[in-house]
Amino acid sequence: MLLMDMNIYEIGGIIITLAVAIAYLNHRFLHLQTTTAIMAGSLLISLLLIIIGQFGFSHTEKQIAQFLATINFHDFLMNGILSFLLFAGALTVDINDLKKRRWEIGILATLGTLASAFLVAGAVYGISVAISHTVPFIYCLLFGSLISPTDPIAVLAMFKEVDAPRFLHATVAGESLFNDGVGIVLFLTVYQVAFSGSSTSFHEISLLFVRQALGGIVYGILLGLFAYWLIKPIDEHKIEIMITLAIATGGYAVAEILNISGPLAMVVSGIFIGNRGRNFRMSKQTRDNLDTFWELVDEILNALLFVLIGLELLSIPMSPALLLAAGIAIPLVLVMRFITVSIPMSLFKLRRKYVPHSINIMVWGGLRGGLAVALALAIPEGPYRSVILAMTYAVVAFAIIVQGLTIRPLLLASKRRLAEDEELARTCE
């Protein structure tokens, strides 16, 4: 049977099986962070197919690339699994931790994301002009807006497995959940300006941004209140879990119909249900079953997502010029991340005490993931799409593989330093 002749069930079966196989081998022999191992494994498979293709056996590589083209990665993430992943991640966030770090999270998720998007766009545009391969600024801004948000899907999975210090987990998780929504709203706004085919005023752009962002937040609160009202009079874990499932599916679909930010709505409603609903209206059995259900959903969908990210390498065109652009993008994005994190956090450190190496961990732990790839793939075919795709994929692959593999020692060093400081303080007393 040709890959192109497969139906959705057979395609899903192959991808799930591949994800499980990589996860199992990693658990038995490598013991790497799961999402890192799955993406590394699928990347290795892609590279092997590319190498085999160079020796004249390109039929299989091309067939798999065509097979991947039948999977609309953008729709799979944005209109398929993103609502589940964001809702599952938000359920585990402690609202008290968010309140304690609300200024850090709010500034990093909004001003930090916007500043990073424009800094990255300006730098990419300046470099392209300097090397006489000018990329229009609107395309540079599209790249800046899709690459600046840290991906909560990758970040939450990593910090959960590493058992990061409470402050870092709360700040990075909160930032990544909210800057994800901000980044999507910014990208959609720039996208409409770039491809709507009509002139758009600054007032209209601002109104679109505000409607998407504030509309998503308000709608998310209403969804959370509605779910709380439904859960309040009952104590049946199956029905309560089904209610949360309906919020993550129907709630997201309605947000798309209303043209407001579904991702922000899922984050806000997930935090509301995960705190108020869980703590005040759910029995212990319901809480345990709810956590188990959404943890399983999160693990399965994460595995599918990172297998597809790795295999997408086969569908991205490469050339010396694109490889150069990809190589430039990695340090460029990291430098801009450092600037937009270190400046506000250094100011906050004048009045607050943070765990050791907190800025370095927030910079290096700010991973990019499937969200950036999905947004890049949504850009219409044109002369600059391949440049943005190559840069995006390079940054994402570097983040998941290199940063994901090396963040653990940094976190462990922070925890050791924190324990030493606490021990010294007790001794001085």
N, C-alpha and C positions, 0 to 999 in steps of 0.2 A: 504493500500500500504506500502510495506517495504521501509525504507529509501534508501536501496541499489539499489532499482529499479527506483529511481528518475532520471530524466534527468537534464541537466545543468540549464535549465530554472526554474524548480521546486526547485532545490537546491538554486539558486540565489534568488528566491522569498522568501523562508523561511528565509534566512540570512538577506535580506534587511528588511523584516517585523520585525524580531527580533531587528535589529539595530534601526529601527524607533520607535518601542515600548519603548525600553530602553531610547532613546533620548527624547521622548515625556514625559515619566514619570519623567525623570530628570529635564526637563524644567519646568514642572508643580509644582513639589514638592521638589526636592533636590537642584537644582541650582548649581550643580558641573560643573567643566570644562568638556565639552562634551565627549572628547576621554577618559578621566578618568572614567566618569560615564558608558560609553558603555563597556569598558573593565571590570570594576568592576562588572557590571551586568552580563556579560557573564561568568566571573569567578565564581560568586555566583551560577549561573545555573549549571556550571560544578561541583562545590563542592557539591551541593545538589544531583546531579545525582550519584556522588561517594558515598555519605553517604547512599543514597537509596540502592545502590548496595551492601553495607555492610550488609544490612538487608535482603539479599536474593533476591532482585529485580534487579539483575544485567543485565537482558536481555536488558532493555532499554539503560543502560549505554554502554554496549558492542556494541549494534546496532549503537548508535550515534558515538562511537569511530571508528567503521568500516566505517561509513558514512563519517567521517572526513578524514579517510585514503584515500578515493577516491578523495579528493580535494588535489591536489599537491600544498601545501602552498608555497613552494619555487618558483614554476613556476608562481603561481598566483601573487606573489609580484614581483619577479625579471624579469619575462618576460610578466607580465600583467599590473599591476597598478603602478609600481614604476616610470616609465617614466612620467606618468601623475602627480603624487604627487610631484616629484622633479621639474618638469617644472612649475607647479602651484605655488609652494613655491618660486621658483627663480623669477617669474614674479613680485612679490611684493617687492623684495629687491631693495633698492635705491643704485645705484652704487657709488654715492657720499659718502654715509656712509661707504661703503666697502673700498673706497680709503683712507678715513680718518683712518680706522683701519686695513689697509692692512697688516701691520707687525704682529699685534696681531693675526689676522685671519690666515695669512699664516703660522706662526710658530705653532700655536695651531693645525691647521688642518693637518700639515705635520709632523713636528718633534714631536709635542705632541702626535699625534696618534701613530706614530711608537714607541716612547718611552713607551707609555702606553701599547702597545701590547706586547713588550718584557718584561716589568716589571711584567705585569700580568702573562705572560707565565712562567717567572722565579719563581714567588711566588707560583703559582699553582704546578709547578714541585717540588719545594722545600718542600712544605707541603705534597704532595703525597708521596715523599720519606721518610719524617719524620714519617708518620703514616703507613709506610710499604705497601702502595697501589700505587706503582709507576705508574704514567701516562707518557707515552713517551713524550719527549719535543716537538715533532712536533705536537702532539695533543694539548698540552698546548698552543703552538703558534697559532694554529687554533682558540682556544677559545679566546686568547688575541686579535687576529686580528678582530674577529667578534664582540667582546664586547666593544672594545675601542672607536669606533666612536659613537658620539651621534647621535641619529636618527633625521633627520630634520623633518620627518613626525610628530613625537610626540612633538618636541621642538617648531616648528613654530606654531602648533595649540595652544599650551599652552601659549606662549608669546603673541600671537595675542589676545586671549581672556582676558588675564590679563592686557593688555595695559602696557607692560614693558617700562621702560625708554629707550629713543631712542638709547643711546650708547649700552646698554645691548642687546637690540633686534638685533641691527646690528651685534654686535660681535658674539653673540651666534648663530644667524641665519646663518651668514656667515661661521662660524666655522663648524656648523653641516651640512651645504650643501656641503662643500668641503671635510670635513673629512669623510663624507659618501662615496664619491668616492674613496678617498685614502684607506679607510678601506676595501672596496670591492676589489680593486686592490691588496692590501696586502693579503687578504684572498685567492683570486684566485691564487696568486703566490705560497703561502704556500700549498694550496690544490694540485696544480700541482706537487709540490715536493713530497708531501705525497703519492699521489695516481696515479702518472703517470706510475709507474712500471719501470722507468728507472732512472739512475743517472743524475742529472742536475748540471752543474757547476755554480759557483757564477756569472760568466759573463752572462750566459743564464738567470739566475734568475733576475739579474739587468736589462738586456735588456727587458725582459718580463714586468717588473714593469714600466720601462720608457715608453715603447710602449703603454701600457694601459693608463697610466696617461697623458703623454704629447699628445698622439694621441687623447684621449678623449677631452682634452682642445682645441687643434687646430681644431678638427672636430666640436666642439661646436661653435667656433667662425665662421667657414665657414657656418654652419647651420644658425646662426643668421644673417650673411651677406646675405645669400640666401633669407631668409624670408623677410629681409628689402628690398631687391631688388624687390621681388614680391609685397610687400605692397606699395612701393613707388608711383607707378602710379595710384593707385585706392583709392576710398573712399567708400567702401561698407562693412559694419561691418560683414555681414554674411560670405563673402568670406575671409575677414581678419581673422576671428575666425577659419574658416576651414583651413587656412594656418597654424596657430599655432597648430591646432589639428594634421595636417599632420606632422609637425616637431616633435611632441611628440610621434607619432606612427611610421611613416616611418623612421624618423631620428634615433630613438632608434634601430629599426630593422637593419638598415644598419650598425650602430656602432657594433652590435653583430656579423654581418657577417664579418666586418673588424677586429674583435677581438681587439677592443679598448674599453675604458670605456664608455659605454652608459650613466651611471649615471652622470659622469662628463660632458659629452656632453650636457645632458639635463639642468644641472645647468648653464653652461656657455651660452648656446643659450637662455635659459629663461631670464637670467639677461640682455643679449644683447637686446632682443626683448622688455622686460619690461621697458627698459630705452630708448635706442635710437629709436626703432620703435614706442613706445608709445608716447614719448615726441615730436618727430619731424614729424611723418608721419600719426598719427591717429587723427581723429576728436574726440571731446568730447563724442559723441554718441558711437563711436567705442570703446573708452577707457572704458566707463561705461559698455557696453555690454560684452566686453572682460573680465573685472573684474568679472562681475556677472556670466558669463559662467564658468570661471575657479574656482571661489569660490564655485560654486555648485558642480562641478566635485570633487574638493578637499574634500568637506564635505561628499559627498556620499561615495567616496572611503575610506576615513578615517573611516567612520562608519563601512563599510564592513570589513576593515582590523582589527579593534580592537575587533569586535565580534569574528572573527576567532581566534585571538590571545587568547582571553579568553577561547574559546571552545577547543583549542589545548591542554589544561591541561588534557583532557580525554585521549589523545593519548601518553602522556609522562609517562613511567613507573616510579614508586616510590618505594623506599625501605629505611630502616634506613641509609644505607651508602650513597645513593643518596641525601637524605634529609640533611645529614651532609655536603656533598659537596655543596649543594645549600646554606645552611646557611653560610658556609665559604666564598662563592663567593661574596655575597652581600657587606659585609664590605671591602673585599679585593679590589673589583673594585672601590668602593668609595674612598678608600685611594689612589689608583694609580691615580685616576682622580684628587684628591686634589694635589698630588705631581706634576703632569704634567701641571696643570693649575697655581698653586700658584707660582712656581719658575719663569716661564717667565713673568707672570703678575706682580710679585713683582719687577722684574727688570724694566719692563716698567713703573711702578709707580714712579721710581726714576726721570723720565723725564716728565711724564704725570699725569694729575689729573683725577681720575675716580670717578664714583658715589659711594656712601657709600655701603658697603657690596658686592661690585662687584665680588670679588673672590669667596665668599661663594655662591652667586647666580649662578655664572657660574659652580661651582662644583655641587651644588644641582639641578640646572636646566639642567644639562647635561643628559637628559633622554635617555634610550635605548628603542627601540620599535620593530616593526615587522621585520625590516631589520635583526637584530641579530637572531631572531627566524628562519627566512627564511634561513639564511646562516647555522645555526646549523642543520636544517633539511636536508640540502644538503649533509651533511657528510654521507658517505656510512655506511651501517650496519657493526658493529664491536664491540669489547669488550669495547671501550671507548666512543662510540657515546652517550649512555644513560647518561654518566657522564656530557658530554658537554651540552647535551640537558637540563638536570636538572639544571645545574648552570646557563645556559643562561636564561631559563624560570624564574628562581627565581629572577635574576637581573632585567629582563624586568618587571615582575609583581611588584616588589618593586618600581622600578623607576616610572612606570605609576601611581600606586595607592598611595604609600606613598609619594614619592617626588612630584608627581603631585598635591596631595591634600595639601601639606604643603609649596609649593613654594610661593603661593600667599601672605601669611603674610610677608615673607622675602622681596618680591618685594614691597609691600606696605610700609614696614619700610624703605626701600631704598628711595622710592619716598618722604616720609615724611621728612626724614633726608635731602634730596636734597633740598626740598622746604624751610626747616628751614635755611640751609646754605645760600641759595640765599636771603632769607629775612634778615638774619644777615648782609650779604654783602651790601645790599641796605641801611640798617640802619647805617652802619659804614660810608658809603659815605656821 
